[in-house]
Each structure stands twice: as C-alpha cells, then as structure tokens.
Amino acid sequence: MSTETSPSDAADYAAICERLYALKACGVSFGIDRMRAFAAVLGHPEWAIPALHVAGTNGKGSVAAMLDSILRAAGQRTGLYTSPHLVRLGERVRVDGEALTEAEIVAYVAELLPKAAELEQATPGEAPSFFELMTAMAFLQFQRKDCAAAVIEVGLGGRLDATNILTPEVAVITSIGLDHCELLGHTLAAIAGEKAGIIKPGVPVVMGLLPSEAEAVVRRVAAERGAPLTAVRDVFGEDLATYPRSALEGDYQRLNAATATLAARVVAGRFGLTEAHIQEGLARVAWPGRWQRSRLADGRLLILDASHNPEGAVVLDGLLCKLVAETGRRPVVVAGVLGVARARPLLEVIGRHAREIHLARPQQARASTFEELEALVPADFLARGGRVFRGEVAGLFPSPRSCAVGEPGPGGDVLVVTGSIYLLGEVLARLEPERGAGEQRLQDF
C-alpha cells in the first residue's frame, strides 16, 4: 500500500490546520466544565482506558515518556498524550510510539468540530478550545486503538487543565517551580496548589523532590482527599547518585527516573509490571530535546536541551559545567526563550559557560526580543571577550545536519541549542527534514 500523501489529502490537511490555528488564536480558557461537557457528548472516551496522570513544572514530559516505555516493556499497548509538539502536531498523540497521522487528524477534526458547534449553539461562548479539541482526539484515539493504558501529561497547571476530567490509577507530581506565574500564582505554595488539583479522592499520589513549601501543600491535599502518597525523598533519599538511571542524560533525569519508578510500582499489579520491566523501560526511553546529543555532517557534537524556565536553568548550569570538563572547551550556544522572567536565569547560566552566544527568536508571539535578550547577557561574559550575535534559525541551520556558526569540522566547536522547546522544534525541523515541515503556528499550548 502506498504511504504517499496525495495533493488532495495534503490540501485537506492544510485546510484543517488553518481551522485549528483559527481556533488556537481564540486563546486559552482554563476550567474543566467545558471539557466535561465535550467528553459527555463524545460518550466519555476518557473512562474507557485506565490512565496515569502526570503534572509538574519540569520533568513531566520525561516522566510520562518513561512510564510509557515501562508499560510497553511489559507488553502493554499504550497511549501517550503530551504537549506541545516539537515538530508535527501528531506527535502529541501516540499509540505504541506512533504519532497521529495527517489523515487521522483530518478525520478527527471533521468529526469533532460539529460536536463543538453543537455545544457552542447550546451555550454561547463555550465552544471547546484548541487544547480541548486535541485532548478529545487523544481520548478517542486511545479508546479506538484499544490501549491497555494511557499516560496523560497535564498541559498547564493541573486543577483547571482539560486533562483533569480523568480519574487516574495514579497521580504524579514531578516538580514545583516558579513558571507560568501569571496563571498559576506567584509563590511555590500557590503553584503547588494548582498542580495538586489533579489529586483525586483515594487515588495514589507519587511526588518528586519538591521544595518544602510546595511539598507541604501536596501532602496536605493528599491527606485531605484520602490519597496515599509516596515521595521520592522518602524512598530514595537525597543523593541523586543512588537514584535509578535511564537512557536520558543528566542528574535531573535520575530524579525523573526515580519518580517514574515509584509510579510504575504503584500500578504494577494493575498492569503486570515487574522490576525488570521498569529497568528495561528506563533503559529504552527516548524523549527528544532533553540534553539530546547528535552529530552534524561535519562531525561536530550538537546538543539540544529545552531548559526554558528558572528551574531548568539550574539543571542546565550543571550540564554545561560537565560538558566543558568533558570536552575541554567552552561551547557555542544558540538560545531563544519566551519571556524575560525565563530569559534572565537562562542567560546568566549560558554566560558562565559559553564561548559565544547566538540569539534566535522562536516563531512565537511571546518570544523575547533581541533587545530584551541582549540586555540580560551578563557583564562578566562580555568582559572576558564573549561575543553575542543575532540570528535566524534558517540562517543558523541552513541545511540538514549542518550549522553555520562556530569552528567547523570534527575538532571544531561543540554546539548547544537551548531555551524554548519551540526553538528546539524549529531547529529539529531544519536538521532532520525527514520529520516533516515544522508546524510552529500550532505549537504554543
């Protein structure tokens, strides 16, 4: 059977993407009542598949990918729902690792938009959002593909996220940090309260290493709801060197592996998981853009890492320090980020370790301007002769597996691309055109 896309199919998909973009342009509207109503119209597909629900400021995507890999190691057919996508929209919804196809997206949108219109007609202003439409697609896909388990990553926050219509087998809170403060609150306790909103009465909770202020909130909510809680700190202690390893690099991924291990143990009886399945799943997990190493065509090492907020910047600091020690040279860093609050700690870290910095703006309305980023470059970086350049992704990565900056060749510069996950997606689309053309307009949320 031919897998080529016909011109008419491509036109259908392009038209559907335009409709989705128009829907996304209406903005984000938090609250789960609308999603509950949408799910009811669809026959509650979220009830069909037992789910693992994962929230957190950082690490939730990695932990979700680890849990998916562990379940698949046990022979379970899995659904995995994550956001945003790196390159293609279909990456958000996967069954046994296979992303939604363009044809499936076209069919789902054709099915779901009339249902959404019915809801809008019944209650004006209550049409499902772009994210809610994607969430419905995920639930339907996992039901129709007869998945044995679904791993569902929270989009933003927890309490008011569209995914929170679930009653899962386990609720996982990976980390709490100061991010999306304008929506979730300006203190760790407030943000923890929003994340803890995924905790359901009697449903087990697994908690990563949280700041004490945030941990107290999660423990209180779990106790109030009669939800048994297992904490990484209580089981594995404080020394990350003793934590489980995975195929993903970095000490923080050992924390994520410990969190995933505890969540897998909680549901082991439900899904037939053994310690061997957990180890195998962690050893085989793949999650692009998290200190992801590759080689350019000229032999240079290129690392992609989505360190997009203050908590991520702390992790990046340690990784860059180890990279300089490993390679014996400072890397050339390409960076772009959304918002000054995220950019400041990121550029402070980059300035400590980089030889030169190339600023690039992701194709997102919220992307920091060159002027904003340049104002945040540390003075001591400039004082030791560090240079800062402006660039565009297409110019920095002009052809597959190539980069136009830094000293070329096998002995040339080590390159690190970091910051916004949206920037990484644009770079991956240039480096690996086999992934398909990047769908940046549908990336944000």
Secondary structure in CASP SS format (residue, H / E / C, confidence):
PFRMAT SS
TARGET T0000
AUTHOR 0000-0000-0000
METHOD secondary structure of the structure
MODEL  1
M C 1.00
S C 1.00
T C 1.00
E C 1.00
T C 1.00
S C 1.00
P H 1.00
S H 1.00
D H 1.00
A H 1.00
A H 1.00
D H 1.00
Y H 1.00
A H 1.00
A H 1.00
I H 1.00
C H 1.00
E H 1.00
R H 1.00
L H 1.00
Y H 1.00
A H 1.00
L H 1.00
K H 1.00
A C 1.00
C C 1.00
G C 1.00
V C 1.00
S C 1.00
F C 1.00
G C 1.00
I C 1.00
D H 1.00
R H 1.00
M H 1.00
R H 1.00
A H 1.00
F H 1.00
A H 1.00
A H 1.00
V H 1.00
L C 1.00
G C 1.00
H C 1.00
P H 1.00
E H 1.00
W H 1.00
A C 1.00
I C 1.00
P C 1.00
A E 1.00
L E 1.00
H E 1.00
V E 1.00
A E 1.00
G C 1.00
T C 1.00
N C 1.00
G C 1.00
K H 1.00
G H 1.00
S H 1.00
V H 1.00
A H 1.00
A H 1.00
M H 1.00
L H 1.00
D H 1.00
S H 1.00
I H 1.00
L H 1.00
R H 1.00
A H 1.00
A C 1.00
G C 1.00
Q C 1.00
R C 1.00
T E 1.00
G E 1.00
L E 1.00
Y E 1.00
T C 1.00
S C 1.00
P C 1.00
H C 1.00
L C 1.00
V C 1.00
R C 1.00
L H 1.00
G H 1.00
E H 1.00
R H 1.00
V E 1.00
R E 1.00
V E 1.00
D C 1.00
G C 1.00
E E 1.00
A E 1.00
L C 1.00
T C 1.00
E H 1.00
A H 1.00
E H 1.00
I H 1.00
V H 1.00
A H 1.00
Y H 1.00
V H 1.00
A H 1.00
E H 1.00
L H 1.00
L H 1.00
P H 1.00
K H 1.00
A H 1.00
A H 1.00
E H 1.00
L H 1.00
E H 1.00
Q H 1.00
A H 1.00
T C 1.00
P C 1.00
G C 1.00
E C 1.00
A C 1.00
P C 1.00
S C 1.00
F H 1.00
F H 1.00
E H 1.00
L H 1.00
M H 1.00
T H 1.00
A H 1.00
M H 1.00
A H 1.00
F H 1.00
L H 1.00
Q H 1.00
F H 1.00
Q H 1.00
R H 1.00
K C 1.00
D C 1.00
C C 1.00
A C 1.00
A E 1.00
A E 1.00
V E 1.00
I E 1.00
E E 1.00
V C 1.00
G C 1.00
L C 1.00
G C 1.00
G C 1.00
R C 1.00
L C 1.00
D C 1.00
A H 1.00
T H 1.00
N H 1.00
I H 1.00
L C 1.00
T C 1.00
P C 1.00
E C 1.00
V E 1.00
A E 1.00
V E 1.00
I E 1.00
T C 1.00
S C 1.00
I C 1.00
G C 1.00
L C 1.00
D C 1.00
H C 1.00
C H 1.00
E H 1.00
L H 1.00
L H 1.00
G C 1.00
H C 1.00
T C 1.00
L H 1.00
A H 1.00
A H 1.00
I H 1.00
A H 1.00
G H 1.00
E H 1.00
K H 1.00
A H 1.00
G H 1.00
I H 1.00
I C 1.00
K C 1.00
P C 1.00
G C 1.00
V C 1.00
P C 1.00
V E 1.00
V E 1.00
M E 1.00
G C 1.00
L C 1.00
L C 1.00
P C 1.00
S H 1.00
E H 1.00
A H 1.00
E H 1.00
A H 1.00
V H 1.00
V H 1.00
R H 1.00
R H 1.00
V H 1.00
A H 1.00
A H 1.00
E H 1.00
R C 1.00
G C 1.00
A C 1.00
P C 1.00
L E 1.00
T E 1.00
A E 1.00
V H 1.00
R H 1.00
D H 1.00
V H 1.00
F H 1.00
G C 1.00
E C 1.00
D C 1.00
L H 1.00
A H 1.00
T H 1.00
Y C 1.00
P C 1.00
R C 1.00
S C 1.00
A C 1.00
L C 1.00
E C 1.00
G C 1.00
D H 1.00
Y H 1.00
Q H 1.00
R H 1.00
L H 1.00
N H 1.00
A H 1.00
A H 1.00
T H 1.00
A H 1.00
T H 1.00
L H 1.00
A H 1.00
A H 1.00
R H 1.00
V H 1.00
V C 1.00
A H 1.00
G H 1.00
R H 1.00
F H 1.00
G C 1.00
L C 1.00
T C 1.00
E H 1.00
A H 1.00
H H 1.00
I H 1.00
Q H 1.00
E H 1.00
G H 1.00
L H 1.00
A H 1.00
R H 1.00
V C 1.00
A C 1.00
W C 1.00
P C 1.00
G C 1.00
R C 1.00
W C 1.00
Q E 1.00
R E 1.00
S E 1.00
R E 1.00
L C 1.00
A C 1.00
D C 1.00
G C 1.00
R C 1.00
L E 1.00
L E 1.00
I E 1.00
L E 1.00
D E 1.00
A C 1.00
S C 1.00
H C 1.00
N C 1.00
P H 1.00
E H 1.00
G H 1.00
A H 1.00
V H 1.00
V H 1.00
L H 1.00
D H 1.00
G H 1.00
L H 1.00
L H 1.00
C H 1.00
K H 1.00
L H 1.00
V H 1.00
A H 1.00
E H 1.00
T H 1.00
G C 1.00
R C 1.00
R C 1.00
P C 1.00
V E 1.00
V E 1.00
V E 1.00
A E 1.00
G E 1.00
V C 1.00
L E 1.00
G C 1.00
V H 1.00
A H 1.00
R H 1.00
A H 1.00
R H 1.00
P H 1.00
L H 1.00
L H 1.00
E H 1.00
V H 1.00
I H 1.00
G H 1.00
R H 1.00
H H 1.00
A C 1.00
R C 1.00
E E 1.00
I E 1.00
H E 1.00
L E 1.00
A E 1.00
R C 1.00
P C 1.00
Q C 1.00
Q C 1.00
A C 1.00
R C 1.00
A E 1.00
S C 1.00
T C 1.00
F H 1.00
E H 1.00
E H 1.00
L H 1.00
E H 1.00
A H 1.00
L C 1.00
V C 1.00
P C 1.00
A H 1.00
D H 1.00
F H 1.00
L H 1.00
A H 1.00
R C 1.00
G C 1.00
G C 1.00
R E 1.00
V E 1.00
F E 1.00
R E 1.00
G E 1.00
E C 1.00
V H 1.00
A H 1.00
G H 1.00
L H 1.00
F C 1.00
P C 1.00
S C 1.00
P C 1.00
R C 1.00
S C 1.00
C C 1.00
A C 1.00
V C 1.00
G C 1.00
E C 1.00
P C 1.00
G C 1.00
P C 1.00
G C 1.00
G C 1.00
D C 1.00
V C 1.00
L E 1.00
V E 1.00
V E 1.00
T E 1.00
G E 1.00
S C 1.00
I H 1.00
Y H 1.00
L H 1.00
L H 1.00
G H 1.00
E H 1.00
V H 1.00
L H 1.00
A H 1.00
R H 1.00
L H 1.00
E C 1.00
P H 1.00
E H 1.00
R H 1.00
G C 1.00
A C 1.00
G C 1.00
E C 1.00
Q H 1.00
R H 1.00
L H 1.00
Q C 1.00
D C 1.00
F C 1.00
END
